[in-house]
Structure formats: structure tokens, C-alpha cells
Amino acid sequence: MLELSQSQQPLNKMPEVIITEEQEPLSVVVPIDDMRDIIKQLWKSRDTEPKCGKLYHKYKELITWEK
């Protein structure tokens, strides 16, 4: 069962959800503009953080189509 924290609400007014390792893998819905920003940040860190480089190459196709 997911544990919800009512003490702090994110900007989108949704309760915080804490995921444990037993509940992996996790699927989330992210607005495409936010995903573009996340992928851009992975690109910026790809040379200094090897994991970021791998994640960038794994997910870059999600943002390469035109609006």
C-alpha cells in the first residue's frame, strides 16, 4: 500500500507518495514539456554522470518529435 504524506503538498496539489522497492517498477504520467526539460538536464550531465548519459540515450526519442 502506498504511504501518503499530508504534511506537505506539492504545487500541483497532489499528496506526496512514497514508493518502496517492493512496489517497483513505477509508471508515472509527466507533461511532455516537463519531460523535455528533464531530458535536457540529462543531456547537460551526460559527460560528468555516466548514468545520466545512459538515461538520456534511452529516453531522448520521447522528445525528438515535432510539436
Beta strands, then each sheet from edge to edge (+ up, - down):
strand 1: 3-5
strand 2: 16-18
sheet 1: 1+ 2-
end
